[in-house]
Amino acid sequence: MFRPDAIEGDFTKKEGPDVEPGNIRTSDVELRNACDAGVRLFCKEFVVYGKDRLENFQEQNPDSKFIIISSHNSNLDAPAAVKALGDRVDIQITAESGHFRDLPRRFLFAMAGGKEKFSPLDYKKEGILSRKNRHGVFNPKNFEELSEKMQRGKTPWMAISPRTDKEITQSPKIGAVYLAHKTGAIIIPTALSLEGGGSANLKGLGIVKGLAKKGNAAYHIGEPINLPPIDVSIIESVFEKRSRGEKVSREEIGAFRGVHKLMKEQAGQVAEIIAAMLRVE
């Protein structure tokens, strides 16, 4: 287990959600305004805990790249990240690939300044007509553009444990861990807790409930995590060979499985850190 202190420390220090003038890092005004409006619309109170952890780390490591990792128990998780951390990092939100073909989502993307502020990650669903049991599909190609954007200063927001339509948390995904090793980025574990309202599922009747009974939101920011290094080059190599129809050797398959197992273990450890933050009173 790495960095066990990431779930310890003082979570009682509250940080205001408002951004100091002249200190905007997420530069797109439309994205920031849209996320701020979403949080204000569905939350009676919004407080941030542990933001000083990121601030202190940035002061000591000014050239570091970051990936914000969250559970995904609410549709407010990404807007809350922009509201809480937009003054410290320039956030690029990742979203399910299907959202980019969905008309209501495309409208929301436009309201937030355009779909270029969002990056698609492959998803699949079981059943032709069903929207249930959606699963993230690990595809290294998804992370090429994200890597380039990180080189230009972007900080991805990614969900490590996406929720289903039934609010069942799936097993942790390895995409964010893979991207961290590919780019040398530091992971910022975060968790949004909601109490006293119906804003956990903001679609259909969930929207009506969320508007009718606003909840209190607390955004928890954990200790930055520098993952023990893993050489993930075999992952992209095997995927490339398969895409070209080339034969993959037994040795390459063994190396691929070994690296995949290590990334899965690290993803599980990060997910547990996030779950522990949600359990903090």
Backbone hydrogen bonds, N-H to C=O, Kabsch-Sander energy under -0.5 kcal/mol:
donor,donor_aa,acceptor,acceptor_aa,energy
6,A,3,R,-1.9
7,I,4,P,-1.5
8,E,5,D,-1.5
11,F,9,G,-0.7
14,K,12,T,-0.6
15,E,48,V,-2.4
23,N,20,E,-1.8
25,R,86,G,-1.4
26,T,86,G,-2.9
27,S,25,R,-1.4
29,V,27,S,-0.7
32,R,28,D,-2.0
33,N,29,V,-2.9
34,A,30,E,-2.5
35,C,31,L,-2.4
36,D,32,R,-2.5
37,A,33,N,-2.5
38,G,34,A,-2.2
39,V,35,C,-2.2
40,R,36,D,-2.4
41,L,37,A,-2.2
42,F,38,G,-1.5
43,C,39,V,-1.7
44,K,215,G,-3.2
45,E,215,G,-0.9
47,V,217,A,-2.1
48,V,15,E,-1.2
49,Y,219,Y,-3.0
50,G,13,K,-0.8
53,R,50,G,-1.5
54,L,50,G,-0.6
54,L,51,K,-0.5
55,E,51,K,-2.0
56,N,52,D,-2.7
57,F,53,R,-1.9
58,Q,54,L,-2.7
59,E,55,E,-2.0
60,Q,56,N,-1.6
61,N,57,F,-2.1
64,S,61,N,-1.7
67,I,186,I,-2.1
68,I,156,P,-2.8
69,I,67,I,-0.6
69,I,188,I,-2.4
70,S,158,M,-2.2
71,S,190,T,-0.7
72,H,161,S,-1.2
75,N,200,A,-0.7
77,D,74,S,-1.4
80,A,76,L,-2.6
81,A,77,D,-1.5
82,V,78,A,-2.0
83,K,79,P,-2.4
84,A,80,A,-2.7
85,L,81,A,-2.9
86,G,82,V,-1.7
88,R,85,L,-2.0
89,V,85,L,-2.0
90,D,153,G,-0.6
91,I,89,V,-0.9
92,Q,155,T,-2.2
93,I,91,I,-0.5
93,I,117,K,-1.5
94,T,157,W,-1.8
95,A,119,S,-2.4
97,S,121,L,-2.3
99,H,96,E,-1.4
100,F,97,S,-1.3
101,R,98,G,-1.6
102,D,98,G,-0.6
103,L,101,R,-0.5
106,R,102,D,-2.6
107,F,103,L,-2.1
108,L,104,P,-1.9
109,F,105,R,-2.8
110,A,106,R,-2.2
111,M,107,F,-2.1
112,A,108,L,-1.5
113,G,110,A,-1.6
114,G,109,F,-2.8
117,K,114,G,-1.8
118,F,115,K,-1.9
119,S,93,I,-2.6
121,L,95,A,-2.3
124,K,135,H,-2.2
126,E,132,K,-0.7
126,E,133,N,-0.7
127,G,125,K,-0.5
135,H,124,K,-2.8
137,V,122,D,-2.6
138,F,136,G,-0.6
142,N,139,N,-2.0
143,F,140,P,-1.4
144,E,141,K,-1.3
145,E,141,K,-0.6
146,L,142,N,-0.7
147,S,143,F,-2.1
148,E,144,E,-1.9
149,K,145,E,-2.5
150,M,146,L,-2.2
151,Q,147,S,-1.7
152,R,148,E,-0.9
153,G,150,M,-1.6
154,K,149,K,-2.6
155,T,90,D,-3.3
157,W,92,Q,-2.5
158,M,68,I,-2.9
158,M,156,P,-0.5
160,I,70,S,-3.0
161,S,70,S,-0.7
163,R,72,H,-0.6
164,T,168,I,-0.8
167,E,164,T,-2.0
169,T,167,E,-0.6
170,Q,162,P,-1.8
173,K,160,I,-2.7
178,Y,174,I,-2.9
179,L,175,G,-2.4
180,A,176,A,-2.1
181,H,177,V,-2.1
182,K,178,Y,-2.3
183,T,179,L,-1.9
184,G,180,A,-1.8
185,A,180,A,-1.1
186,I,65,K,-3.1
187,I,225,I,-2.6
188,I,67,I,-2.9
190,T,69,I,-2.6
191,A,220,H,-2.0
193,S,191,A,-0.5
193,S,218,A,-2.7
195,E,216,N,-2.2
198,G,209,K,-0.6
198,G,213,K,-1.6
202,L,200,A,-0.5
203,K,201,N,-1.5
206,G,203,K,-1.9
207,I,204,G,-1.0
208,V,204,G,-0.9
209,K,205,L,-2.6
210,G,198,G,-0.5
210,G,206,G,-2.5
211,L,207,I,-2.2
212,A,208,V,-2.3
213,K,209,K,-2.3
215,G,42,F,-1.5
216,N,195,E,-3.2
217,A,45,E,-3.4
218,A,193,S,-2.4
219,Y,47,V,-2.9
220,H,191,A,-3.3
220,H,218,A,-0.6
221,I,49,Y,-2.1
222,G,189,P,-3.1
223,E,6,A,-1.0
225,I,187,I,-3.0
226,N,224,P,-0.5
227,L,225,I,-0.8
232,V,230,I,-0.9
235,I,232,V,-1.2
236,E,232,V,-1.0
237,S,233,S,-2.1
238,V,234,I,-2.5
239,F,235,I,-2.1
240,E,236,E,-2.5
241,K,237,S,-2.2
242,R,238,V,-2.4
243,S,239,F,-2.2
244,R,240,E,-1.4
245,G,242,R,-1.1
246,E,241,K,-2.8
249,S,247,K,-0.5
253,I,249,S,-2.3
254,G,250,R,-2.3
255,A,251,E,-2.3
256,F,252,E,-2.7
257,R,253,I,-2.5
258,G,254,G,-2.0
259,V,255,A,-2.3
260,H,256,F,-2.7
261,K,257,R,-2.2
262,L,258,G,-1.9
263,M,259,V,-2.5
264,K,260,H,-2.3
265,E,261,K,-2.1
266,Q,262,L,-2.2
267,A,263,M,-2.6
268,G,264,K,-2.1
269,Q,265,E,-1.8
270,V,266,Q,-2.4
271,A,267,A,-2.5
272,E,268,G,-1.8
273,I,269,Q,-1.8
274,I,270,V,-2.1
275,A,271,A,-2.5
276,A,272,E,-2.4
277,M,273,I,-1.6
278,L,274,I,-1.5
279,R,275,A,-1.0
280,V,276,A,-0.5
280,V,277,M,-0.8
